[in-house]
């Protein structure tokens, strides 16, 4: 049995194949919609969020509570794990990292290292996938934490979103704010900077051009890397996601490319029509 547990938050869109491993626990983020509180991917699914958006409801998100994080730590402890690596979305976008740290300080004799992915969604999820691969390869605890922290500095995430409206409503717009209203119908490609804050890395006049730029940047990052993982996530746009997947398969025919949709919590902040590519670099 693996001796190390992996703890992540649900806004880190960890690939499904890894989420189902016995040593993994995912702490759900809280989504408030229509006066109700839901647990991300537990009591609310992405399609339901898009439905609420369509009906004109503005949803909100909140970090998992201290109690929820502690409960997931206890579950891993009960399964015999004495050491945990915890990975969260960027501390620049959410207090989740802070809550994980507080819960780990309250966890008694458990050894827990909380790592800030400085990323979000599939970007953060791929960092967790890398940690799980290292656990499975039987690296020791210190070596895993060191390698994962080094990977955070090198890895990248890129998102295309069809509108900035929801980032603005949710107050998560970061350094993207400067392009809002500057040019009509601008189609931005967004990334997270070294502080884990959103910023625009490219602008295009059409969706097609924006996605071409997104692909070019992602393929460029992966091509100069010896060891990398790559993943795509989409927000209610399977068609474009499949096109992007085919392009990536052409570029990296021997590589596993993880695919998935974005969590309800991220749907709230980005709205429909997101395409994200993450490159995790060892």
C-alpha positions in Angstrom: 0.0 0.0 0.0 1.2 3.5 -0.8 2.2 5.3 2.4 1.5 8.8 1.2 -2.0 10.4 0.8 -2.9 13.1 -1.7 -5.3 15.9 -0.8 -6.7 18.4 -3.3 -9.5 20.9 -3.6 -12.2 20.4 -6.2 -11.3 23.6 -8.1 -8.0 21.8 -9.0 -9.5 19.8 -11.8 -7.6 16.7 -11.1 -8.0 14.1 -13.9 -10.7 11.5 -13.2 -8.2 8.6 -13.5 -6.2 10.0 -10.6 -9.2 11.2 -8.5 -10.3 7.6 -8.1 -7.0 6.3 -6.6 -7.4 5.0 -3.1 -4.9 7.5 -1.6 -6.6 10.6 -3.0 -9.2 12.8 -1.3 -10.9 15.8 -3.0 -12.3 18.5 -0.7 -15.3 20.1 -2.4 -15.5 23.9 -2.8 -18.8 25.5 -1.8 -21.0 26.9 -4.6 -23.9 29.1 -3.6 -26.7 29.4 -6.2 -30.3 30.4 -6.1 -30.1 30.8 -2.3 -28.8 27.2 -1.8 -25.4 25.9 -0.8 -24.0 23.1 -2.9 -20.8 21.0 -2.8 -18.7 21.2 -5.9 -19.1 18.0 -8.0 -20.9 16.4 -5.1 -24.3 18.0 -5.0 -24.0 20.2 -8.0 -22.6 19.4 -11.5 -21.2 21.7 -14.2 -24.4 21.4 -16.4 -26.5 22.6 -13.5 -24.3 25.7 -13.2 -24.7 26.5 -16.9 -28.4 26.1 -16.6 -28.5 28.6 -13.7 -26.4 31.0 -15.8 -28.8 30.7 -18.6 -31.7 31.4 -16.3 -29.9 34.6 -15.2 -28.9 33.5 -11.7 -25.5 34.7 -10.4 -23.8 32.0 -8.4 -20.9 32.5 -5.9 -18.2 30.3 -4.6 -16.5 29.9 -1.2 -13.6 27.9 0.0 -14.2 24.6 1.7 -14.6 25.0 5.4 -11.9 24.1 7.9 -14.1 21.2 9.1 -14.5 19.8 5.5 -10.7 19.8 5.0 -10.1 18.2 8.4 -12.7 15.5 7.6 -10.8 14.6 4.4 -7.5 14.5 6.3 -9.2 12.1 8.9 -10.4 9.8 6.1 -6.9 9.5 4.8 -5.6 8.9 8.3 -8.2 6.2 8.9 -6.9 4.4 5.7 -3.5 4.3 7.3 -1.8 7.3 5.7 0.5 9.2 8.1 1.9 11.6 5.5 -0.1 13.7 3.1 0.8 16.0 0.2 -1.9 18.6 -0.2 -2.2 20.7 -3.4 -4.5 23.7 -3.8 -5.4 26.3 -6.4 -3.5 29.5 -6.3 -3.5 31.4 -3.0 -3.7 34.5 -5.2 -7.2 33.5 -6.3 -8.7 31.8 -3.2 -8.3 31.4 0.6 -8.4 27.6 0.0 -4.6 27.3 0.5 -4.9 29.1 3.8 -7.7 26.9 5.0 -5.7 23.7 4.0 -2.7 25.1 6.0 -4.9 25.7 9.1 -6.4 22.2 8.9 -2.9 20.7 8.6 -1.7 22.5 11.7 -4.7 21.0 13.6 -4.0 17.5 12.3 -1.9 16.3 15.3 0.9 13.9 14.4 0.1 13.8 10.7 2.9 15.0 8.4 1.2 17.3 5.9 2.9 19.6 3.3 0.5 22.1 1.6 1.6 23.2 -1.8 0.3 26.3 -3.6 0.0 25.3 -7.3 0.0 29.1 -8.3 -2.6 27.8 -10.8 -6.2 26.9 -11.1 -8.4 24.2 -12.7 -6.6 21.7 -14.8 -3.3 23.6 -14.2 -3.5 22.8 -10.5 -5.0 19.3 -11.3 -2.0 18.4 -13.4 0.4 19.3 -10.5 -1.6 16.9 -8.4 -1.3 14.2 -11.1 2.4 14.7 -11.1 2.5 14.3 -7.3 0.5 11.1 -7.6 2.9 9.7 -10.2 5.8 10.3 -7.9 3.9 8.6 -5.0 3.3 5.6 -7.2 6.9 5.5 -8.2 7.8 5.2 -4.5 9.9 8.4 -4.2 10.3 9.4 -0.6 8.2 12.2 0.9 10.8 14.9 0.9 11.8 14.2 -2.6 8.2 14.3 -3.8 7.5 17.7 -2.1 10.8 19.1 -3.6 10.0 18.0 -7.1 6.4 19.2 -7.0 7.4 22.6 -5.7 10.0 22.9 -8.5 7.4 21.9 -11.0 5.0 24.6 -9.9 7.7 27.2 -11.0 7.9 25.7 -14.5 4.4 24.6 -15.3 1.8 26.6 -17.3 -1.9 26.9 -17.8 -3.7 28.8 -20.6 -7.4 29.5 -20.8 -9.5 30.9 -23.6 -12.9 32.3 -22.4 -15.5 33.6 -24.7 -16.5 36.5 -22.4 -14.8 38.3 -19.5 -18.3 39.0 -18.0 -18.2 36.3 -15.3 -14.6 36.9 -14.2 -15.6 40.5 -13.7 -18.8 39.7 -11.7 -16.9 37.2 -9.5 -14.2 39.7 -8.8 -11.5 37.3 -10.0 -10.4 39.4 -13.0 -6.9 40.2 -11.7 -4.6 41.8 -14.2 -7.1 41.0 -17.1 -9.1 44.1 -16.0 -7.0 46.4 -18.3 -8.5 44.9 -21.5 -12.1 45.0 -20.4 -13.9 47.5 -22.5 -10.7 48.6 -24.2 -11.6 46.9 -27.5 -15.0 45.4 -28.3 -15.1 41.7 -28.9 -11.6 41.1 -27.9 -10.9 37.4 -27.3 -8.2 37.0 -24.6 -6.0 34.0 -23.7 -5.4 34.1 -20.0 -2.7 32.5 -17.8 -1.6 32.7 -14.2 1.5 34.7 -13.4 4.2 33.8 -10.9 1.9 35.0 -8.0 -0.9 32.8 -9.3 -3.0 35.9 -10.5 -4.8 35.9 -13.9 -3.2 38.0 -16.6 -3.7 38.2 -20.4 -1.0 36.5 -22.4 -2.5 37.0 -25.8 -5.4 38.9 -27.5 -7.2 38.0 -30.7 -10.1 39.3 -32.8 -11.8 36.0 -33.2 -12.3 32.7 -31.3 -10.5 30.8 -34.0 -7.4 33.0 -33.7 -7.5 32.9 -29.9 -7.6 29.1 -29.9 -4.7 29.0 -32.4 -2.6 31.2 -30.1 -3.6 29.1 -27.1 -2.4 26.0 -28.9 0.8 27.6 -30.1 1.8 28.6 -26.6 1.0 25.3 -25.0 2.7 23.3 -27.7 5.7 25.6 -27.5 6.1 25.1 -23.7 5.7 21.3 -24.0 8.2 21.1 -27.0 11.1 22.5 -25.0 10.5 20.2 -22.1 12.1 16.8 -21.5 9.3 15.5 -19.3 5.8 16.9 -19.2 2.2 16.1 -18.8 -0.5 17.8 -20.8 -4.3 18.2 -20.3 -7.3 19.9 -21.8 -10.4 21.1 -19.9 -13.5 22.6 -21.4 -16.5 24.5 -20.1 -19.5 23.3 -22.0 -17.8 23.2 -25.4 -16.9 19.6 -26.2 -16.7 20.4 -30.0 -13.9 22.8 -29.7 -12.3 20.7 -27.0 -12.2 17.8 -29.4 -10.6 19.9 -32.1 -7.9 21.1 -29.7 -7.4 17.5 -28.6 -6.8 16.4 -32.2 -4.2 19.2 -32.7 -2.4 18.1 -29.5 -2.4 14.5 -30.6 -0.8 15.5 -33.9 1.9 17.4 -32.0 2.4 14.7 -29.3 1.3 11.3 -30.7 3.0 9.3 -28.0 1.7 11.3 -25.1 -1.2 10.6 -22.8 -3.4 13.7 -23.0 -5.8 14.1 -20.1 -9.2 15.5 -20.9 -12.1 16.7 -18.7 -14.6 19.4 -18.0 -14.1 22.3 -15.5 -15.6 22.1 -12.0 -18.8 23.9 -11.2 -16.8 26.3 -9.0 -14.8 27.4 -12.1 -18.0 27.5 -14.3 -19.3 30.2 -11.9 -16.2 32.4 -12.6 -15.7 31.8 -16.3 -19.2 31.1 -17.7 -19.7 28.8 -20.6 -17.2 28.4 -23.5 -13.9 27.9 -21.8 -11.0 25.9 -23.3 -8.0 25.4 -21.1 -4.7 23.7 -21.7 -2.2 22.9 -18.9 1.4 21.8 -19.3 3.0 20.3 -16.2 6.8 20.3 -16.5 8.9 18.1 -14.3 
